[in-house]
Amino acid sequence: MNVALIQMSCGIDRRENIQKAVKLVHEAADNGARMVCLQELYAVRYFPQTVDQNHYDLAAPLPDESVRTMQPIASEKNVVIIVPVYEQAQPGIYFNTAVIIDADGSISGKFRKTHIPESPQYLEKYYFTPGNLGYPVFKTRYATIGVGICWDEWFPEVARILGLKGAQIIFYPSAIGSEPDYPEYSSQGAWETVIKSHGIVNGLFVAAVNRVGQEDGMTFYGGSFISNPYGDVLARGDNESDQLVEAEIHLEQIQAFRNMFQFHRDRRPETYRELLKAVID
């Protein structure tokens, strides 16, 4: 099965961003992709760099234009599409959300970003309420999938829960780049390593898609990739181009890997109670 990630830069015009994504989704489907994932907040620039209440106007009730535009493509091309958007659940309540569109164009469900960062130019707590839907898996036409959005991808608990619930692929739409306080440092190596590790310790595929380009005070480093349960990178994007990152995956590798490494069998959840504490004395 072919899986594709849409790595792209975003401009100021929302509709132009959507149309760029539409073109790339069509291209991915024509190349044989059965599942396509867009990057975090794909239709807009990464606005949480600053605090500005006018940015709340970028949110909309679902399904909004950025979701509805993708539904007929999913149906026409028989492709599953993961669509990350800025959701207005009700006045004053906003979520960073990914909508899962199945291959018939119907909406399978949504995931709301749970871990919300707060650091220089990643001022997300001002804009997003922590997700309230838990960590669902979605049984799509081609595979059972889970989603974690950006900061969620750094937390092993998210991947563990999704793996135990039966996810075969975890998609991680992201918007990550330069660190204003540490201009000489790139987190790309650590970012890729930790996500690949989630795939290994849970015996599943991971697919992380990141934006590229310069937006105000940040440079996004792309580097989107897909890796298998063994931690092998099957495809990787560059650091600056709008591009498809595509790989052929073989779901039977999951069973083979888990027969070799029994990480799920040998868990001892009764010994992990301390993880439920915010502070461990």
C-alpha positions in Angstrom: 0.0 0.0 0.0 1.3 3.4 -0.9 1.2 6.2 1.7 1.9 9.8 0.9 2.7 12.9 2.9 2.1 16.5 1.6 5.0 18.7 2.7 4.5 22.3 1.6 5.0 25.9 2.4 2.1 28.2 3.2 1.3 31.7 2.1 -1.0 34.3 3.5 -3.9 33.4 1.2 -5.9 30.5 2.7 -7.6 29.5 -0.5 -4.2 29.4 -2.3 -2.9 27.1 0.4 -5.9 24.8 0.0 -5.6 24.7 -3.8 -1.9 23.9 -3.5 -2.8 21.0 -1.2 -5.5 19.9 -3.6 -3.1 19.7 -6.5 -0.6 17.7 -4.4 -3.3 15.3 -3.1 -4.4 14.7 -6.7 -0.8 14.0 -7.7 -0.3 11.6 -4.8 -3.5 9.7 -5.6 -2.5 9.5 -9.3 0.8 8.0 -8.2 -1.1 5.3 -6.4 -1.4 6.6 -2.8 -4.2 5.0 -0.8 -3.6 7.2 2.3 -2.5 10.9 2.3 -1.7 13.1 5.2 -1.6 16.9 5.2 0.6 18.9 7.6 -0.6 20.6 10.8 -3.0 23.6 10.2 -2.4 23.0 6.5 -4.6 25.8 5.2 -3.0 28.7 7.1 0.4 30.0 8.1 1.7 29.1 11.5 0.0 31.9 13.4 0.8 30.9 17.0 4.2 32.7 16.7 2.5 35.8 18.2 -0.5 36.6 20.5 -3.2 38.2 18.4 -6.9 37.7 19.1 -7.7 38.3 15.4 -6.2 34.9 14.7 -9.2 33.3 16.3 -11.1 34.3 13.1 -9.0 31.6 11.3 -11.0 28.9 13.1 -14.4 27.6 11.9 -16.9 24.9 12.8 -16.4 21.6 11.1 -16.6 20.6 8.4 -15.1 23.8 7.1 -14.0 24.7 3.6 -10.6 23.1 4.1 -12.3 19.7 5.0 -15.2 19.9 2.5 -12.8 20.6 -0.4 -11.0 17.3 0.3 -14.1 15.0 0.6 -15.0 14.7 -3.1 -11.3 14.1 -3.9 -11.3 11.2 -1.4 -14.4 9.7 -2.9 -13.3 10.2 -6.5 -9.8 8.9 -6.0 -10.6 6.2 -3.4 -8.1 7.7 -1.0 -8.1 8.3 2.8 -7.1 11.8 3.7 -6.0 13.2 7.1 -6.9 16.9 7.2 -5.5 19.0 10.0 -7.5 22.2 10.7 -8.2 24.9 13.2 -11.6 24.0 14.7 -14.1 26.3 16.5 -16.1 23.9 18.6 -18.2 26.8 20.1 -17.5 30.5 20.7 -14.3 30.8 22.7 -13.4 27.1 22.4 -10.9 26.3 19.8 -9.0 23.0 19.0 -6.1 22.0 16.8 -7.8 19.1 15.1 -7.2 16.5 12.4 -10.2 15.2 10.5 -10.1 11.7 9.0 -11.8 11.4 5.6 -12.3 7.8 4.5 -12.0 6.6 0.9 -15.7 7.1 0.2 -15.6 10.8 1.2 -17.3 10.3 4.5 -15.8 11.6 7.8 -14.6 8.8 10.0 -13.9 11.0 12.9 -11.5 13.5 14.3 -8.6 13.8 16.8 -8.0 17.0 18.8 -4.4 17.8 19.8 -3.9 17.0 23.5 -0.5 18.3 24.4 -0.3 22.0 23.8 3.1 23.7 23.9 4.1 27.1 25.2 7.5 28.4 24.3 8.9 31.4 22.3 7.0 31.6 19.0 5.1 28.4 19.8 2.4 30.2 21.8 -0.3 27.6 21.3 -1.9 27.7 24.8 -3.4 31.1 23.8 -5.1 29.5 20.7 -5.9 25.9 21.5 -7.9 24.1 24.2 -6.3 20.7 25.1 -8.1 17.9 23.2 -11.0 16.2 24.9 -11.4 13.1 22.7 -8.7 10.9 24.1 -6.6 8.9 21.6 -9.0 7.2 19.2 -8.1 4.9 16.3 -9.9 5.0 13.0 -10.7 1.8 11.0 -10.4 3.2 7.5 -10.8 1.3 4.3 -7.1 0.5 4.0 -5.7 0.4 7.6 -6.4 1.2 11.2 -4.7 4.4 12.0 -4.1 6.8 14.9 -3.1 10.5 14.8 -1.0 12.7 17.1 -0.5 16.3 16.2 3.0 17.9 16.5 3.7 18.2 20.3 1.8 15.0 20.8 4.5 13.2 18.9 7.1 13.7 21.6 5.1 11.8 24.2 5.5 8.0 24.2 2.2 7.5 26.1 0.3 8.6 23.0 1.9 6.1 20.7 1.6 3.3 23.3 -2.2 3.8 23.7 -2.7 4.0 19.9 -0.6 0.9 19.4 -2.5 -1.1 22.1 -5.8 0.0 20.4 -4.8 -1.6 17.2 -3.2 1.3 15.1 -1.2 0.0 12.2 0.0 3.5 11.2 0.3 6.6 13.3 0.3 9.9 11.4 1.9 12.9 12.9 1.1 16.2 11.2 3.5 18.8 12.4 4.7 22.4 12.2 8.2 22.5 13.7 11.2 24.4 12.8 13.7 26.9 14.3 14.0 27.6 18.0 14.2 31.3 18.6 16.0 31.0 21.9 18.5 28.5 20.4 19.2 29.7 16.8 22.2 27.5 16.4 20.2 24.3 17.2 18.1 22.1 15.0 15.7 19.7 16.6 15.2 17.7 13.4 17.5 14.8 14.4 15.8 14.4 17.8 12.4 14.8 16.2 12.9 12.0 13.7 14.6 9.8 16.3 11.8 10.0 18.8 9.1 9.3 16.3 10.9 6.4 14.7 11.3 5.0 18.3 7.5 5.1 18.8 7.2 2.9 15.7 9.8 0.4 17.0 8.6 0.0 20.6 5.0 -0.4 19.4 5.7 -2.4 16.2 3.9 -0.2 13.7 4.5 2.3 10.9 4.9 6.0 11.6 4.4 8.9 9.1 5.4 12.4 10.1 4.7 15.4 7.9 6.1 18.8 8.5 5.9 22.1 6.7 8.7 24.0 5.0 9.6 27.6 4.3 10.0 30.9 6.1 7.0 32.3 8.0 7.6 35.5 9.8 10.3 34.7 12.4 10.5 31.0 11.9 12.0 28.6 9.4 10.3 25.2 9.1 12.6 22.4 8.2 10.4 19.9 6.5 12.1 16.5 6.7 8.8 14.6 6.5 9.4 10.9 6.7 7.8 7.4 6.8 9.4 4.6 8.8 8.5 0.9 9.3 8.3 -1.1 12.6 12.1 -1.8 12.4 12.9 1.9 12.4 14.0 2.0 8.8 13.2 5.2 7.0 11.3 4.3 3.8 11.1 7.9 2.5 12.2 11.3 3.6 11.6 14.8 2.3 14.2 17.6 2.0 14.4 20.7 4.1 13.0 23.3 1.7 10.7 22.0 -1.1 7.0 21.5 -1.6 6.9 17.8 -2.3 5.2 14.5 -1.9 6.9 12.1 0.4 5.7 8.6 -0.6 6.5 5.1 0.4 5.2 1.6 -0.2 4.4 -0.1 3.1 3.7 -3.7 3.9 1.3 -4.1 6.8 2.3 -7.8 7.3 5.6 -6.5 8.7 3.7 -5.5 11.9 2.9 -9.1 12.8 6.4 -10.3 11.9 8.1 -7.6 14.0 5.8 -8.2 17.0 6.5 -11.9 16.9 10.2 -11.0 17.2 9.9 -8.3 19.8 7.1 -8.8 22.4 7.0 -5.3 23.8 3.2 -5.3 24.2 3.2 -8.7 25.8 5.8 -7.9 28.3 4.4 -4.6 29.6 3.8 -4.4 33.4 1.0 -1.8 33.6 0.4 -2.6 37.3 3.9 -1.1 38.0 3.3 2.2 36.2 0.9 3.8 38.6 3.4 6.6 39.4 3.0 7.8 35.8 -0.5 9.1 36.8 1.1 11.6 39.2 2.1 15.1 37.9 5.1 15.0 40.3 6.9 11.8 41.4 8.4 12.2 44.9 
